[in-house]
């Protein structure tokens, strides 16, 4: 029994450390991209191979852990890279809007009230909900998005 408890404790410690490293790596990549978008080495390959996979992880962390600070770091990256052709941030923002509607809505009504971000949210939401696989509360989400866009 003691061996099982020790194993579970080590697994928990490893998971927490891995989560913190992953979160820190995501923030580091977003800052790096924000400061260097459009420069050599920060084009298609960087976006596809490094940034977009990190944004998938960001989505999971924010949705699972209600991580508002990580969401704010993401929104700051979006503001700094509005000229980017990368659609992934719009899709990730929409996915976070679906899983953490109140948090996104609150930030976009106050600190991050910005037409570019709202446009990206609208675009991402359309991307994610254009097929048959709509969230259960799709109608409510549409209304809340429309209210943000006013």
CORUR-V895853 format. One record per pair of residues at least 12 apart in sequence whose ideal C-beta (glycine too) atoms are under 10 Angstrom apart, sorted by sequence separation. I is the first residue (numbers start at 1). J is the second residue. D is the distance in whole Angstrom. If there is no record, write none. Layout:
i={I,I}
j={J,J}
d={D,D}
This chain:
i={58,59,62,77,78,129,33,57,58,104,108,125,129,32,33,37,75,78,58,59,74,78,93,58,105,125,129,29,33,104,125,32,33,74,75,32,55,58,74,126,125,29,30,33,71,75,29,33,55,71,74,29,122,29,30,93,97,121,122,25,26,29,30,71,93,96,97,28,29,51,70,94,98,122,26,27,90,93,94,97,98,118,121,122,26,29,30,89,92,93,94,96,97,121,25,26,29,59,67,71,75,90,91,93,94,95,26,51,62,90,93,94,95,98,118,119,26,27,55,58,62,72,89,90,93,94,97,98,117,118,22,25,26,56,59,60,63,68,71,75,82,89,90,91,92,93,94,95,118,51,55,59,62,63,66,67,71,75,79,82,83,87,90,91,94,95,23,47,52,54,55,58,59,62,66,78,82,89,90,91,94,101,115,22,23,26,51,52,53,56,57,59,60,61,63,64,65,68,72,79,81,82,89,90,91,93,94,113,22,52,55,56,59,60,63,64,66,67,68,71,75,76,78,87,88,90,91,92,98,99,101,47,51,52,55,58,59,62,63,66,75,79,82,87,90,91,98,108,19,22,23,47,48,51,54,55,58,62,68,78,79,82,90,97,98,109,22,23,34,42,47,52,56,59,60,68,72,75,78,98,101,105,109,30,37,48,52,55,59,72,87,95,98,101,104,105,108,43,44,47,62,71,104,108,19,23,27,31,34,35,42,43,44,47,62,75,78,102,105,27,30,34,37,38,78,98,101,105,23,26,30,33,34,37,97,101,104,19,31,32,34,35,36,37,38,75,19,23,27,30,31,34,35,37,38,23,26,27,30,33,34,37,94,97,26,29,30,33,97,31,37,23,27,30,34,26,30,33,94,97,33,33,30}
j={70,71,74,89,90,141,46,70,71,117,121,138,142,46,47,51,89,92,73,74,89,93,108,74,121,141,145,46,50,121,142,50,51,92,93,51,74,77,93,145,145,50,51,54,92,96,51,55,77,93,96,52,145,53,54,117,121,145,146,50,51,54,55,96,118,121,122,54,55,77,96,120,124,148,53,54,117,120,121,124,125,145,148,149,54,57,58,117,120,121,122,124,125,149,54,55,58,88,96,100,104,119,120,122,123,124,56,81,92,120,123,124,125,128,148,149,57,58,86,89,93,103,120,121,124,125,128,129,148,149,54,57,58,88,91,92,95,100,103,107,114,121,122,123,124,125,126,127,150,84,88,92,95,96,99,100,104,108,112,115,116,120,123,124,127,128,57,81,86,88,89,92,93,96,100,112,116,123,124,125,128,135,149,57,58,61,86,87,88,91,92,94,95,96,98,99,100,103,107,114,116,117,124,125,126,128,129,148,58,88,91,92,95,96,99,100,102,103,104,107,111,112,114,123,124,126,127,128,134,135,137,84,88,89,92,95,96,99,100,103,112,116,119,124,127,128,135,145,57,60,61,85,86,89,92,93,96,100,106,116,117,120,128,135,136,147,61,62,73,81,86,91,95,98,99,107,111,114,117,137,140,144,148,70,77,88,92,95,99,112,127,135,138,141,144,145,148,84,85,88,103,112,145,149,61,65,69,73,76,77,84,85,86,89,104,117,120,144,147,70,73,77,80,81,121,141,144,148,67,70,74,77,78,81,141,145,148,64,76,77,79,80,81,82,83,120,65,69,73,76,77,80,81,83,84,70,73,74,77,80,81,84,141,144,74,77,78,81,145,80,86,73,77,80,84,77,81,84,145,148,86,89,89}
d={6,10,8,7,8,8,7,10,8,10,7,10,8,9,8,10,9,9,9,9,7,7,9,6,10,7,10,9,8,8,8,9,5,7,8,9,8,10,7,10,6,6,8,9,10,10,6,10,9,9,8,10,6,9,7,7,6,7,9,10,9,5,8,6,10,9,10,9,9,9,10,8,10,8,10,9,9,6,6,8,8,9,7,6,5,10,8,9,10,5,8,9,7,8,7,8,9,10,10,8,9,8,9,10,8,7,10,10,9,4,9,3,9,7,6,9,6,9,9,10,10,10,6,7,5,4,9,8,10,6,8,8,5,8,9,10,7,9,7,7,9,10,8,8,7,9,8,10,10,10,5,5,9,6,9,9,7,8,8,10,10,9,5,5,7,6,8,10,7,10,6,7,9,5,6,9,5,10,3,9,5,10,9,6,8,7,7,10,9,10,10,10,9,10,9,9,10,6,7,6,10,8,8,8,10,10,8,9,9,5,9,7,5,10,4,10,10,9,10,7,8,8,9,7,9,9,5,10,10,9,8,8,7,9,5,10,6,8,6,7,5,7,9,8,7,6,5,10,10,9,6,9,9,9,10,9,8,6,9,8,7,8,9,10,10,9,7,10,10,10,5,10,9,10,9,8,8,8,6,8,8,6,7,9,9,9,9,10,8,8,7,10,9,7,9,9,6,10,9,8,8,9,10,10,7,9,9,8,7,10,10,10,9,10,9,6,6,9,8,7,6,5,7,9,10,6,6,6,8,7,7,7,9,5,7,9,9,10,9,10,9,8,10,10,7,10,8,9,5,8,8,4,10,7,8,6,8,9,4,8,6,6,9,8,8,9,9,7,7,9,9,9,9,9,10,10,9,8,9,9,9,10,10}
